[in-house]
């Protein structure tokens, strides 16, 4: 199982790249897609934890 990465990490990386002038179109797309995937992984982990708590009793 992949530990969910905080989606804000990818926003911060995009900000740093923009400040350096390295944020190109394709790189922006990569950061955006990674943000979306991380957000979905985090939501899935929360949902899985809720299901496990539900069936503990």
DRENVEXLUM-33591 format. One record per residue: x, y, z of N, C-alpha, C in turn; residue in one letter. Coordinates in nm, 2 decimals. Layout:
<pts>
X,Y,Z,X,Y,Z,X,Y,Z,A
...
</pts>
This chain:
<pts>
0.08,-0.12,0.00,0.00,0.00,0.00,0.09,0.12,0.00,X
0.05,0.22,-0.08,0.13,0.35,-0.09,0.08,0.44,0.02,X
0.17,0.49,0.10,0.13,0.59,0.20,0.08,0.72,0.13,X
-0.03,0.77,0.17,-0.08,0.89,0.10,0.01,1.01,0.12,X
0.04,1.07,0.01,0.12,1.19,0.01,0.03,1.31,0.03,X
0.07,1.41,0.10,-0.02,1.53,0.12,-0.02,1.60,-0.02,X
-0.14,1.62,-0.07,-0.15,1.69,-0.20,-0.09,1.83,-0.21,X
-0.08,1.89,-0.09,-0.02,2.03,-0.09,0.13,2.03,-0.13,X
0.19,1.91,-0.12,0.33,1.90,-0.16,0.35,1.94,-0.30,X
0.26,1.89,-0.39,0.27,1.92,-0.53,0.24,2.06,-0.56,X
0.15,2.13,-0.48,0.12,2.27,-0.50,0.25,2.35,-0.47,X
0.31,2.31,-0.36,0.44,2.38,-0.32,0.55,2.36,-0.42,X
0.56,2.24,-0.48,0.66,2.22,-0.58,0.63,2.30,-0.70,X
0.51,2.31,-0.74,0.47,2.40,-0.86,0.50,2.54,-0.83,X
0.48,2.59,-0.71,0.51,2.73,-0.67,0.66,2.75,-0.68,X
0.74,2.66,-0.63,0.88,2.67,-0.64,0.93,2.68,-0.78,X
0.88,2.59,-0.86,0.92,2.59,-1.01,0.88,2.72,-1.07,X
0.76,2.77,-1.04,0.72,2.90,-1.10,0.81,3.01,-1.06,X
0.85,3.01,-0.93,0.94,3.12,-0.88,1.08,3.11,-0.95,X
1.12,2.99,-0.99,1.25,2.98,-1.05,1.24,3.00,-1.20,X
1.12,3.00,-1.25,1.09,3.02,-1.40,1.10,2.89,-1.47,X
1.09,2.78,-1.40,1.10,2.65,-1.47,0.96,2.58,-1.49,X
0.86,2.65,-1.46,0.72,2.58,-1.47,0.67,2.60,-1.61,X
0.69,2.49,-1.69,0.65,2.48,-1.83,0.51,2.42,-1.83,X
0.44,2.42,-1.94,0.31,2.36,-1.96,0.31,2.21,-1.92,X
0.40,2.13,-1.98,0.40,1.99,-1.94,0.43,1.96,-1.80,X
0.52,2.04,-1.74,0.55,2.02,-1.60,0.43,2.06,-1.51,X
0.36,2.16,-1.55,0.24,2.20,-1.47,0.14,2.09,-1.48,X
0.12,2.02,-1.59,0.03,1.91,-1.60,0.07,1.80,-1.51,X
0.20,1.77,-1.51,0.25,1.66,-1.42,0.22,1.69,-1.27,X
0.25,1.82,-1.23,0.21,1.85,-1.09,0.06,1.85,-1.06,X
-0.02,1.89,-1.16,-0.16,1.88,-1.14,-0.21,1.74,-1.13,X
-0.16,1.65,-1.22,-0.21,1.51,-1.21,-0.16,1.45,-1.09,X
-0.04,1.47,-1.04,0.01,1.42,-0.92,-0.07,1.47,-0.80,X
-0.11,1.60,-0.80,-0.20,1.65,-0.70,-0.33,1.58,-0.69,X
-0.39,1.55,-0.81,-0.52,1.48,-0.82,-0.50,1.34,-0.76,X
-0.40,1.27,-0.81,-0.38,1.13,-0.76,-0.36,1.13,-0.61,X
-0.28,1.22,-0.56,-0.25,1.22,-0.42,-0.38,1.25,-0.34,X
-0.46,1.34,-0.39,-0.59,1.37,-0.32,-0.68,1.25,-0.32,X
-0.68,1.18,-0.43,-0.77,1.06,-0.44,-0.71,0.95,-0.35,X
-0.58,0.93,-0.34,-0.52,0.83,-0.25,-0.56,0.86,-0.10,X
-0.55,0.99,-0.07,-0.58,1.03,0.07,-0.73,1.01,0.10,X
-0.82,1.04,0.01,-0.96,1.01,0.03,-0.99,0.86,0.04,X
-0.92,0.78,-0.04,-0.94,0.64,-0.04,-0.89,0.58,0.10,X
-0.78,0.63,0.14,-0.73,0.59,0.27,-0.82,0.62,0.39,X
-0.88,0.74,0.38,-0.98,0.78,0.48,-1.10,0.69,0.47,X
-1.15,0.66,0.35,-1.27,0.58,0.34,-1.24,0.44,0.39,X
-1.12,0.39,0.36,-1.08,0.25,0.40,-1.08,0.25,0.55,X
-1.02,0.35,0.62,-1.02,0.35,0.76,-1.16,0.36,0.82,X
-1.25,0.43,0.76,-1.38,0.44,0.81,-1.45,0.30,0.80,X
-1.43,0.23,0.69,-1.49,0.10,0.67,-1.43,0.00,0.78,X
-1.31,0.01,0.80,-1.25,-0.08,0.90,-1.30,-0.05,1.04,X
-1.32,0.08,1.07,-1.38,0.11,1.20,-1.52,0.07,1.21,X
-1.59,0.07,1.10,-1.73,0.03,1.10,-1.75,-0.12,1.13,X
-1.66,-0.20,1.08,-1.67,-0.34,1.10,-1.59,-0.39,1.22,X
-1.53,-0.31,1.30,-1.46,-0.35,1.42,-1.55,-0.41,1.52,X
-1.67,-0.35,1.53,-1.76,-0.39,1.64,-1.82,-0.52,1.61,X
</pts>
